[in-house]
Every structure is written in structure tokens, then in C-alpha cells.
Amino acid sequence: MHRQHLEQMVAREGLPVRDVVCDLDAEETQCPACLTTFKTAGVRRCPSCSLRFY
């Protein structure tokens, strides 16, 4: 129920609902914000949109 409510809020704003997991232990992963695929070695930010990973 909570997830459905959040998805409706995002849809009202005209944003896409994405279910992406960013695995920084993998050799390569995908940014959950912009969906850019990149190599994870030593990365703390997405090389495309600069989303910071902790």
C-alpha cells in the first residue's frame, strides 16, 4: 500500500517510476537516477549526472 502511494505521487509529478538497484560491488552497474551504465572501480559519483554514492 505504501509503495503504491509513493508511485502515485511520483507519477503525479510526471516522473518515471524506476526500480533500479545500484550494486557498487559489481564490476559494472547502472545509476538509479539517470540509468547510465558505468564501471564501479573507485567511483563515488555517477560519471554522467554526478549522483553521489555512499
Secondary structure by P-SEA (a helix, b strand, c coil): caaaaaaaaaaaacbbbbbccccccccbbbbcccbbbbbccccccccccccccc
